[in-house]
Amino acid sequence: MPHVSNNKLEEEHKEKLYREFLKSLERCFDAEKGLYVLGQFFTRTEREMFAKRFAVIAMLEKKIPASRIASALKMSRVTIDTMFVKHEAGKYEWVIKSALGKKNIWEIIESILTLDGSLPQKVGKGRYTGFNKMIRKDHLRKS
């Protein structure tokens, strides 16, 4: 868990520092170097934590039950429930509007929920497609 110093900055300085940090991130993403910057700036644990929280927001937006999110992402139910309350209160509005519009995140979420295609989807026309492929591959290996 990240550690924050007990020595607090003055509110004015903290706000200015926070704004400059965000501007710096915007500049590096505009230059398409964001992955390198994040890789050097955040630890692996911090990147994983942010990525999982991002996935939770996406899953909550798709109305996936908290218990299923917790088991799929291997996160505590308390964290999911806390994020659910914030989601219901509209705290993630900008994350949803600006960051979740791309198709890639939904493909990743679907892959996580179906254990990378080894479990069938819950509903829809192609719900057994991945399962059938898995059975066919297994049958071919045995024959």
Summary of the structure (lengths in Angstrom):
residues: 143
radius of gyration: 19.6
end to end distance: 49.6
largest distance: 70.7
contacts: 308
relative contact order: 0.07
helix: 69%
strand: 0%
